[in-house]
Amino acid sequence: MTTEAPTNTLLRPATCADCAEIARLFLIASDGLAAYIWGRMDMPGLSLEEIGRRRYEREGVAFSYRNCLIAEADGAVIGMLHAYPMERSEPPSEFDPVLRPYSELEDYGSLYISGVALYPAWRGRGIGTRLLQAAETRARDLRVARLSLICFERNARAMALYRRLGFGEIDRRPLVPHPSLKYRDGDAVLMARQLDR
């Protein structure tokens, strides 16, 4: 049963002060993928959350707090959405095999939703849907024709939500298993939703 979001829940642009919460929520949203990526960075002595916080504190890059939207209730952060325009770039000379499936599923010209997450107590209240609707508004403001995202096919709840909101599958790749990942088999699925003019 779905419970409506309380009236004191609001969506707002993230600020730099939100970066620690963004990192925590991105660890949830990525189902282990962020833990894998951040754990391979040369930042000895830092926790995954601290590495993520530092990444999101940056400006002028895709993975910045400036590309995040915060869900807040009574002044506390309860969720976030991270999305940025997917632009073509030079591929790296060598691909990490665990990351290769995701790099092969990029939808250039879309507003790519790289992460959406809520803390468990706030799920099932329509807040995730509101965050995704806000991404649609941002895409229209940027004059981007569609939204895209990647979902693990084994994440049945998320797949059902995205399909209900009009996202359709456009491509998929088999996962490369790794102990950091929550889902170690099945496919990563690229989904997109064309926006009405």
N, C-alpha and C positions, 0 to 999 in steps of 0.2 A: 504494500500500500504506500502510495506517494503522499508525503506531507508537504504542504506548500511552504515556501521559504517565509520566514518571519518578515514583517514589514521593516524591521530595523536592519535588514541585510542590504548592503549597497555594493555596487561595482565602481571601481575608481582606477585611474592610471597608477601604476606602481611608482614609488620613489626609491631613491638609493637606500633609504633606511629600511626598506622591505627585503633587501637582498638575502638576508639569512633565512627568512620565511620562504622566499622563492626557491632557494636551494633545497630546503627540506621538502617542499611540495614537488619540486622537479624530481627528486629522488623517488617519490611516490609515483608520479606520473610516468616515469620512464621504465618502470618494472625491472630495474637493475641495469639498464643501459647506461644511465648517467654514472652509476657507481663504477661500471667498467671503464668508461672514458676518463672520469676524474681520477680514478685510482691509478691510471697509467701516466698521469702528469707528474712532472718532476717538481713536486712541492713537498719535500720531506718534512715530517712532523705535523702536517696539517690534516685535520679530519676531512672526510668527504664533504661535509656541510660547509666547512671553512673554504675548501677549494671552490665549491659551487658559489658561495657568497662572493668570493673574489672575482669569479668569472662574470657574475651578473652585475657587479659594480662598474664594469667597463662601459664606455660609451662608444658609439660609432661602429659597433659590431652587431651581428644578428643576436647573439646570446647576451643581451643587455636588459637591465630592468626597464629600459625605455620601450621594450617590445612586450611588456607584461601588463596584464590587467589583474587587479586584486579584488577578491570578494571579501567583504568585511562585515562582521556583525558585532554591534556594541563596541566598536573600536578595536576589535581583535581580528587578525587575518585568519580566514577560514578556508581560503582557496585561491587559485590563480590560474590564469591562462597565459601562455607564451606563444606568440605568433609573429611571423615576419614575412615580407615578400621574398619568395624563392627566386633567386637570380642565378643565372648560369655562371659558373666560375671554373677556373682551371682545376682539373682533377689532380689529386696528389700523384706523385710518381709511383708510389706503392700504396696499395690498400691493405688496411688491417683486415684479415679475413672475417673477424667477428662483425666488423662494421660494414663490410662490402654490401650485404643485402640492402641496407638502408641507403647507402650512397647510390645504388642502382635504382632506387624508387623515388627520386626527386622529381617533382612536378613543377618545372620552371614556368613562371608567369602566374603562379597561384600565391595566395596568402597561406603560408604553411603553418599549421598549428602543431608546434613541436611538443607541447605539453599542456594538459589541463588536469587539475587535481583539486580535490577537496579533502580536508581531514575527515576521517570516518564518521564522526558524529553528525556531519553536515550533509552526508550523501542521501539521495532519495528525496530531496526537497525541491528539486527543479533548479537548483543553483547552477549546476553544470550546464544545463540547457541555456540558462541566461548568459553564461560566459560564452558559449558557442554562438549565440545570437549576437552578442557584442562583437565577436570576431567578424561576423557577416557585415555589421555596420562599419567596422574598420576597413574591411576589404572594399566596400563601396566608396568610402571616403578616399581611399587610395586609388580608386578606379581599377581595381583588380577584379577579373571576371569570375574567379572561382576560389573556393577554399580547398585545401588538401591537408591530409594527415596520414600517419602510418599507425596502424593498430596491429597488435598481435592477434592472430585469428583465434587463439585459445582464450583470449579475454572476451568471453561471450557477452558479458554485461555491457562493456564498452562498444563492442561491435553492434549490438542491438540498438544502443542509443544512437550511434552514428547513422545506422540505416534508417531509424525512425525519423531522423532529422534531414533525410534526403541525400546522404552520402552514398555513393556507389563505388564498387571496386573497379579500379582501372589496371592494377597490376599486382603481382605478389612475388616474393622470393622466399626460399626455404631459410629458416634460421640456422645460424652456426652456433651450436650449443657452447655455453660457457657457464661456470659456476656462479658468476655474478647475476646472470639473467634469471628472472622468475619463470619465464617460459623457455624451455630448452628444446622444444620440438614444434612442428607446425610451421606456419609461414608468417612473415611480416607482410601486411596487406596495405597497399597504397589505396586510399579512398579519396574521392573528390566530390564536390558539390558545386555545380554551375549556378551562378547567381542570376536571378531574373533581372532584366534591364528595366 
